[in-house]
Amino acid sequence: MAESIGAIIQQWLRENNLAEKLQENSVPSYWVEIVGESVAKHAQVERIERGTMFVKVQSAVWRNELAMRRDEIRAKVNERLGAEIVKEIVLR
């Protein structure tokens, strides 16, 4: 039986260690859903690198808000990714 094109692509991504990177790059597209519109206006995901998510924050007040919610945000991101990809969040 023939495999679907989606299954073939997923297999190729896993074999070439690109599946996790693809997941990491998808985080900014649903950032608003995770943190809400008001926070998303003041904080943006820069990148995820080796388990660390770097978030650019506009002010110290918002940095403090995200610092207090760090574990909650990390858990929501990982839940959305379906794997424990983000282990740490760095606020800049």
C-alpha positions, -999 to 999 in steps of 0.1 A, spaced: 0 0 0 13 34 -9 21 60 18 6 94 17 28 123 6 24 138 41 37 106 58 67 105 34 75 141 42 73 135 79 95 105 77 121 125 56 120 153 82 126 129 110 154 111 92 171 144 85 166 158 120 145 186 107 111 178 124 120 195 156 134 226 138 102 228 119 82 227 151 104 253 167 99 277 137 61 273 141 60 288 176 57 325 165 26 317 144 6 308 175 23 330 201 -8 352 205 -29 321 214 -4 312 241 2 345 258 -28 366 247 -29 397 225 -18 422 251 14 404 259 21 395 223 20 432 215 50 437 238 69 404 235 79 384 204 96 351 200 130 357 184 141 320 180 144 287 196 178 272 198 189 239 215 159 239 238 160 276 247 134 300 235 146 336 232 118 362 237 123 399 229 104 421 254 98 458 250 100 469 287 111 458 322 74 457 332 66 432 305 98 412 311 87 409 348 52 397 338 66 371 315 92 360 341 64 353 365 46 333 338 77 315 324 67 280 335 32 284 323 43 297 289 69 269 285 43 243 293 18 257 268 44 259 240 55 223 246 18 212 248 12 228 214 44 212 200 34 178 214 69 174 228 93 188 255 112 210 230 114 242 250 133 237 282 142 273 291 129 308 282 153 337 280 137 372 282 157 400 265 
